[in-house]
């Protein structure tokens, strides 16, 4: 069960990082501009930040180390959260 949580956490971190990277590379279109102007994108990032915080909290409470993989997954998730927060900060300034 706990191994599944670590795999889920790693997958979530990879997805979050991939989403940020993908969003930076896409050319703007009218639908994306409408979402962005409507702040829908900001809400998505904030929702994912909350999800990451929940997963991080759960993993930090786990007593089993899994050979250091749990700690590495936590660090990756924290990095993903920081990237999303930086994206929000960037968006507010532009």
N, C-alpha and C positions, 0 to 999 in steps of 0.2 A: 504494500500500500504506500509506504513512504517513498519507495523507489519511483512509483508512478508520479508522486507529487514532485519529485526532483526532475523527472523527465518533463512533466507538464510545465514546471517553472522554467526550465531551460528552453523549452519550445516557445513559451510566452515571451521570454526575453529576446529570443531570436526574431520572433514575429514583430515585436515592438521596434527593435533596432532596424529590421528590414522595412517596416512601414515608414519610419522616419527617413531612411535613405531613399526609398522609392518616391516618397512625396517630394523630396528635394530635387529629384531628377525629372519629374513629370512636367511637361509643358502645360501652362495654364489653359483651361478651356472655360466655357461659360458656366457649366455646371459646377466645376470646382471653385470658380470665382464666386458664384452665388452662395455656395456653402461657406466659403471663407468669409465673405462679407456678412453672412448671417451668423457668424461665430459658431456654426455647427461643428467645425473642425476643432475649435478650442474645447468644446464640450467633450468631443471624442477623446482628445488627449487627456483631459482631466479625469475622465472615467477610467481610462487605461492606467493612469498614474495611481488611482485609488485601488484598482485591481492588483497592480504590482505591489503596492504597499501591503495588501492583504496576504499575498503569497509570501513576500519577504518575512512578514510577521510570523506566519505559520512555520516557515522553514527555520526561523531563528528559535522557535520554541521546541523544535524537534531535538531529541537528545542523542540520536544516532548520527554519526559523522559521515558514514558511507565513504570512508577512505579519503576524506577531504573534498569530495564532490559537492556535498551540501554547502560548504563554505564558498566554494567557487561559484556555485549556482546563485547564492545570495549576492555575491559581488557582481555577477553579471546582471542580475535583476536590478541592483542598485544603480549600475551604470545605465541600464535602459531607462530607469526612472529619471535619472539626471538628464539624459538626452531629451526625453519628452519635456521636462521642465525647461530646458534650454530652448527648445523649440517654441514653447509658449512665450518665453521672454523675448525671443527674436521676433515673433509675430507681433507682440505688443509694441515693439520699437519700430516696426515697419508698416 
